[in-house]
Amino acid sequence: MYSKKVSISRQPTLERFFTRKRNSEDESSAGESKKRIAILGGAFNPPTNQHISLATEIVHSGCCDAVWLMPCGPRPDKPDMGATPQQRCTMCEIAVNTSVSATFPIMVTSHEVDRDENMATYDSLCYLRGKYPDCTFSFVVGSDWLQPGTDLRQWTSKEGRTGERLVSEFDFLVLRRPGYEVADLSTYGPRFYWMDLPNGFKLVESTASSTEIRKRATHNWSAECSESTTLSSLDGLVATGVHAYILRHKLYRRVSWRMVRARDEAVREVVRESTRERSGSAANSMRSEADERPSERFSVSSV
């Protein structure tokens, strides 16, 4: 238990989070505490070093006992993601197992990937709650999700609009994002809490996004010979195992329309240049043959 006195304020704090969680756990399961799991969801297309760093920072914050990466299943809004759900899940497993020690509490849950349809957040958390009754689950979001015009209460699931139930039945751990301030978390729901690090530590983050990784991989595939490229621009941004997996399975080879047009124009220019050279050679050959052939007047007079 934490000995520091809990202060009352409008802004939910981790101390209040811990106190409420410990009290609720003492009242249930005959005093047995449940394992606190923070769910870090996303496409992980692909998982980057930043994803793993963020997961470790959540563990270091002390607000949970473990972090589970939750790659999403099929995305109706993004039918062609460059990697299948199973491949994205495999890359998450590779990233975790090659980036942190075997005992560090980060895992991967594949329950969304194993389904043929996309799962809503509420449905997914309810599934986990039912399958793992000895655990309590919280969902990690960034403060950029909590801005004017966004309201998680409006989120839907297979049962319809279940956002109110989502924010009342589950805890939300909020990461502070630069430029996205939130004056009062309670306006978004009763169970939102800032994820702050102890001892005044600052959250270590980078801008190495999955979007940037895919962009670099696509560029490398198109700019270099596909059979000889090493995707060198990915070095240091993803786990070495993930890097090798992308290379081995030739992921993210899709070429943008701009690059297609540039490539096609270059090919057309080569063809035009080759045609001009062939035309020039043919003309020179014809002139040479004409110079060597006797004229008709010369042939007649000879006869």
Order of alpha helices (4+ residues) and beta strands (2+ residues): alpha-beta-alpha-beta-alpha-beta-alpha-beta-beta-beta-alpha-beta-beta-alpha-alpha-alpha-alpha
